[in-house]
Every structure is written in C-alpha cells, then in structure tokens.
Amino acid sequence: MIFTRRVLAALPLAGPVLAQGFPSQPIRLVTPYPPGGGTDTVARMLLPHLVAQLGQTIIVENRGGAGGAIGAGEVARAAGNGHTLLLDAMGHVVNPSLMPNLPFDYATAFTPITQLTLQPQMLVVPQASPFATLGALIEAARARPGVFNFASSGNGTGAHLAMVALSRAAGIEVVHVPYRGGGPAMTDLLAGNVSMAFASVAAASAHVQSGRLRALGAAGPREIPALPGMRPIAEQGFPGFDWDEWNGLWTTAGAPRGAVARLHAATVFALAQPDVRARMAGIGIVPLGTGEADFAAFVAAQRERAAQLIRAANITLG
C-alpha cells in the first residue's frame, strides 16, 4: 500500500500562540533501540535544532529491549503533558501483533506528532552470489524450496516482514536466519554465510557501491538516488510491493493540543534544515515531516497491514 506524503516545509513557530508556556521543563526523547542504530541516528541529527526551537534541554534516552516495547512502555507511563517523546520505527506497528499481552495499547497510549523519515530498504545478495537479477533468484528459489536462506535483524523486524511478503508474493520458500541486530546480519551476509537479505540503504549502499554486495531491487515504489538504475521490486513483477522502513515521533496520550502543535512545528523546522537534509541524504534517509492526521492514518494502516501478514505467515517471536 502506497501513501501520499506531504512535502515538508519550514514553519514559523510563534510559540506563545501554539502553546502558552510549553515546554516548561526538560524534555525526554526516548528511542526504544540501542545507540548507533537508524532510529538513534535520526534523534541525534534533529536534537540541536529541536533544542534551539523549543528552548529547553532535551535528554535522549536509549531504552532498548523487547523489540522497542520497553522504551515505548516508558513513554506510555509518562505524564500526558507533552514533555516525554517517543521516536520509534517499525516495532511500533509490529509489536501489537507479536506481543498481545503488553501492559499498554500502542493504538491508544500515544499521540502521533509526525512521520519523520522514510528509510528505504533493498534486497541484496553477497558478491559471490550466482544471482544477478531478482528474476533469477526467484526462479532458483522456486525450483529448490527451502535451500536458500535470508538474514534479518530479528523476528518481526522490517527486513523480516519484507522478505516474508516477497516470498508469499513470489511463491517461494526460503529459510529465515534471525540475528541479534543488523550489524551481525550484515557481517554474515558480506561473508557469504547467508543467501540474501533486505537491508537499509544506510547500512548497505556503501557495500553495493564497493561491489561487496549486489542489489536486486528496491523495497519501496521509487528508485533510490544513491543507486541509480536499480529497479523497485514493484516494477519487477510485484505491483504494489512497498516495504520500506520509517521513523515517527509520538508523545504520551492526553498531551495538550497546543503542546503537540508546538512539537510538530519544531520538528518540521528541524527536518527542513540544510545540515539535517544533507546528512540524511548522505546515508539514504528521506526526511518527511507529515501532518499529524496523515501520520495517524499512516500508522493505523501500517499496523493493520503488518497484522495481516503476521497472521497469514504465522510469524512469532520464538
């Protein structure tokens, strides 16, 4: 499913009009994944501009664990005054299906602020792979079910779901090899110990450009500027295929409307800054800054799509 996303633009803030007296204390920005990953990287890029716009100290807290559910739970339990933020990713829409007994409800515990980024993925194979095209890989996998495997950064991650979606669409059977994070998965892929993987452009483009990996198709509906000529999977016999990663920003449910508006305006401003845009472009991240209602609709649709795939493929955390 492809969603229309608004083009971000820098907005004037007019703080007293948007939220009288907000923020009135330091802000916690929780990233529910370990330091150094894509979500944490986005938080650190935006931080200086958010501090300047909001006029308060912002403390980035990495609360990793349980696929992002531990950090999300921290924000869900916080006071609903807008001073605690959650910068999350695919786990936000996957966890409700994989962890039905969580002590909070992802659909009601948070107020959406904006979709921050799109993080394109692509299907890659090792340098020594015999497959030069997506078609060749699928033909071989159909002829030899269960022989080829794929790496991911864990059960229920964006890379895992993308490969499951492609496998079901193509009618192939490949074996999942989950790792404890994207780094170990990439190491084994580069060594040729696994057959293929979906990987973010940020993590894999340098390896493709150096020849250590071969890219067979983009997971999203558009070509990737850093790798011209690589066709989207959607244009290679799988119309509508769209399994890019993304990041979004939420606060705790119940936050005052003015506080949410102030946070949205400050974030859109930060995303529009030349240094942020240049740094994101350098690692393949697309800045967005969508409206609050558009983001809420996007998240709801993504949650339902993920739930349907998880049910159909019987994906579990085990």
C-alpha positions in Angstrom: 0.0 0.0 0.0 1.4 3.4 -1.0 0.5 6.5 0.9 0.7 10.1 -0.3 3.1 12.0 2.0 3.1 15.8 2.3 6.2 17.7 1.4 7.8 19.1 4.5 8.3 22.8 4.8 9.8 25.0 7.5 7.0 26.6 9.6 7.1 29.7 11.7 6.8 28.8 15.3 5.0 31.6 17.1 5.4 29.7 20.4 3.0 31.7 22.6 0.3 31.2 20.1 0.9 27.4 19.7 1.3 26.6 23.4 1.4 29.1 26.1 4.3 28.2 28.4 5.2 24.9 26.7 7.7 23.4 27.2 8.1 24.3 30.9 10.7 21.7 31.8 13.4 19.5 30.1 12.1 17.1 27.5 12.8 13.3 27.5 13.2 11.9 24.0 13.1 8.1 24.2 14.5 5.9 21.4 13.5 2.3 22.2 16.5 0.8 20.5 20.2 0.7 21.3 22.6 3.6 20.5 24.1 3.8 17.0 21.1 2.4 15.0 19.0 4.2 12.5 16.4 5.5 15.0 19.1 6.8 17.4 20.9 8.4 14.4 17.8 10.3 13.4 17.3 11.5 17.0 20.8 12.8 17.3 20.5 14.6 13.9 17.4 16.5 15.0 18.4 17.2 18.5 20.3 20.5 18.2 17.6 22.1 16.1 14.8 20.9 18.4 16.7 22.3 21.4 17.0 25.7 19.7 13.4 25.8 18.6 11.9 24.6 21.9 14.2 26.5 24.3 14.6 23.5 26.6 17.1 20.8 27.3 16.3 17.6 25.6 17.6 14.4 27.0 17.9 11.4 24.6 17.3 8.1 26.4 18.1 4.8 24.7 15.7 2.3 26.2 16.3 -0.8 24.1 14.9 -4.2 24.5 11.8 -6.4 23.6 11.7 -5.0 20.0 11.2 -1.5 21.2 8.4 -2.3 23.7 10.4 -1.4 26.8 11.1 2.1 25.6 7.5 2.6 24.4 6.2 1.4 27.7 8.3 4.2 29.4 6.6 6.8 27.3 3.2 5.2 27.7 3.5 5.5 31.5 4.7 9.1 31.5 2.6 12.1 32.3 0.5 13.3 29.4 1.9 16.8 29.3 4.0 16.6 26.1 7.4 16.6 27.9 8.1 12.9 27.0 8.6 11.9 23.4 8.9 8.5 21.6 11.0 8.3 18.4 10.0 4.8 17.1 10.1 2.7 14.0 8.5 -0.5 12.6 8.3 -2.0 16.0 5.5 0.4 16.8 3.2 -1.3 14.3 4.5 -4.9 14.6 4.6 -5.3 18.4 0.9 -5.3 19.0 0.6 -8.5 16.9 3.7 -10.2 18.2 3.2 -9.2 21.9 -0.5 -9.3 22.6 -0.1 -9.2 26.4 1.7 -5.8 26.7 0.6 -3.7 29.6 -0.2 -0.8 27.3 -2.0 -0.4 23.9 0.1 1.1 21.1 -3.1 2.3 19.4 -4.3 4.5 22.4 -1.2 5.1 24.6 0.4 7.7 22.3 -0.5 10.9 20.5 1.1 11.0 16.9 3.1 14.0 16.0 4.7 13.4 12.6 6.3 10.8 10.4 9.9 11.9 10.5 11.6 9.8 7.8 11.4 7.1 5.2 14.3 4.7 5.3 14.5 2.8 2.0 15.4 -0.9 2.0 16.7 -3.1 -0.8 17.2 -6.8 -1.5 20.9 -7.6 -1.6 23.0 -10.7 -2.1 26.7 -11.4 -1.5 29.3 -10.6 -4.1 29.8 -14.3 -4.8 26.1 -15.0 -5.3 25.2 -16.5 -8.7 22.1 -14.3 -9.0 22.4 -11.1 -11.0 18.7 -10.3 -11.1 15.6 -10.7 -8.9 14.1 -12.9 -11.5 17.0 -15.3 -11.5 16.9 -15.6 -7.7 13.2 -16.3 -7.6 13.4 -18.9 -10.4 16.1 -20.8 -8.5 14.2 -20.5 -5.2 11.0 -21.9 -6.8 13.0 -24.8 -8.2 14.7 -25.5 -4.8 12.3 -24.7 -1.9 14.0 -24.5 1.5 17.5 -24.4 0.1 18.2 -20.7 0.2 18.1 -18.6 3.4 17.9 -14.9 4.3 19.2 -12.8 7.2 17.3 -10.3 9.3 18.0 -8.3 12.4 15.3 -10.3 14.3 11.8 -11.8 14.2 9.2 -9.2 13.2 11.7 -6.6 12.0 11.1 -4.7 8.8 13.7 -6.8 7.0 12.0 -10.0 8.1 8.5 -8.8 7.1 9.7 -7.6 3.7 11.2 -11.0 2.9 8.1 -12.8 4.1 5.9 -10.5 1.9 8.1 -11.2 -1.2 8.3 -14.9 -0.5 4.5 -15.1 -0.4 4.0 -13.0 -3.5 6.6 -14.9 -5.4 5.6 -18.4 -4.2 9.0 -19.3 -2.9 10.2 -20.9 0.4 13.3 -19.5 2.0 14.7 -20.1 5.5 14.8 -17.3 8.0 18.0 -16.7 9.9 17.4 -14.1 12.6 20.3 -12.2 14.2 20.6 -10.0 17.3 20.7 -6.8 15.3 21.5 -5.5 11.8 25.3 -5.5 12.4 25.7 -9.2 12.8 23.3 -9.9 10.0 25.3 -7.7 7.7 28.6 -9.3 8.7 27.4 -12.8 7.8 25.8 -11.5 4.6 29.1 -10.0 3.5 30.9 -13.2 4.3 28.5 -15.1 2.1 27.1 -17.2 5.0 23.5 -16.4 4.1 21.9 -16.1 0.6 20.2 -12.8 0.8 18.7 -10.1 3.0 16.7 -6.9 2.9 18.9 -4.1 4.2 18.5 -0.4 4.6 20.2 1.9 2.1 22.0 3.5 5.0 23.5 0.1 6.0 24.1 -1.4 2.6 24.7 1.2 -0.1 28.4 1.6 0.5 28.8 -2.2 0.2 26.8 -2.2 -3.0 28.9 0.6 -4.4 32.1 -1.2 -3.5 31.0 -4.4 -5.1 30.8 -6.5 -1.9 27.0 -6.8 -2.2 24.7 -6.8 -5.3 21.4 -5.0 -5.1 18.5 -6.8 -6.9 15.6 -4.4 -6.2 14.3 -1.5 -4.0 11.7 -2.4 -1.4 9.8 0.8 -2.0 8.0 2.1 -5.0 10.7 4.5 -6.1 14.3 4.3 -7.4 17.0 5.0 -4.9 19.0 8.1 -5.9 22.2 6.7 -4.4 21.9 3.6 -6.6 20.6 4.7 -10.0 19.3 2.0 -12.3 18.2 -0.4 -9.5 14.5 -1.0 -10.2 11.9 -1.2 -7.5 10.6 -4.7 -6.8 7.2 -3.3 -7.6 8.3 -2.9 -11.2 9.7 -6.4 -11.4 6.5 -8.4 -11.4 5.2 -7.5 -7.9 2.9 -4.4 -8.3 2.3 -2.6 -5.0 5.3 -4.1 -3.2 6.3 -1.4 -0.6 8.2 -2.5 2.5 10.4 0.4 3.3 11.3 1.3 6.9 10.4 4.6 8.5 10.6 6.6 11.8 7.9 8.6 13.6 7.5 10.8 16.6 4.8 10.5 19.3 4.1 11.8 22.8 2.1 10.3 25.6 -1.7 10.3 25.1 -3.5 13.2 26.6 -0.9 15.8 25.8 -2.4 19.3 25.3 -3.3 20.2 21.7 -1.0 23.3 21.8 1.9 21.3 23.0 1.5 18.8 20.2 1.3 21.6 17.7 4.4 23.2 19.0 6.3 19.9 18.9 5.1 19.3 15.3 6.2 22.7 14.2 9.7 22.4 15.8 10.2 19.0 14.3 9.2 20.0 10.8 11.6 23.0 11.1 14.4 20.7 12.2 13.8 18.3 9.3 14.0 21.2 6.8 17.4 22.4 7.9 20.1 22.1 5.3 22.6 20.3 7.5 20.0 17.7 8.5 18.8 17.1 5.0 22.4 16.8 3.7 23.3 14.3 6.4 20.2 12.2 5.8 20.7 12.2 2.1 24.3 11.0 2.6 23.0 7.8 4.2 19.9 7.3 2.2 17.3 8.6 4.6 14.4 10.7 3.2 13.1 13.5 5.6 9.3 13.9 5.6 7.5 15.8 8.4 3.9 14.8 7.6 0.8 16.3 9.3 -0.5 14.8 12.5 -3.7 13.4 10.9 -1.8 12.0 7.9 0.7 10.3 10.3 -2.1 8.8 12.4 -3.8 7.3 9.3 -0.4 6.0 8.0 0.3 4.3 11.3 -3.1 2.7 11.5 -2.8 1.3 8.0 0.7 0.1 8.6 -0.4 -1.7 11.8 -3.3 -3.5 10.0 -1.0 -4.5 7.1 1.6 -5.9 9.5 -1.0 -7.7 11.5 -2.4 -9.4 8.3 1.0 -10.6 7.2 1.9 -11.8 10.7 -1.3 -13.8 11.0 -1.1 -15.2 7.4 2.6 -16.3 7.8 2.2 -17.4 11.4 5.2 -15.2 12.5 6.1 -15.4 16.2 8.9 -14.2 18.4 10.0 -17.8 19.1 
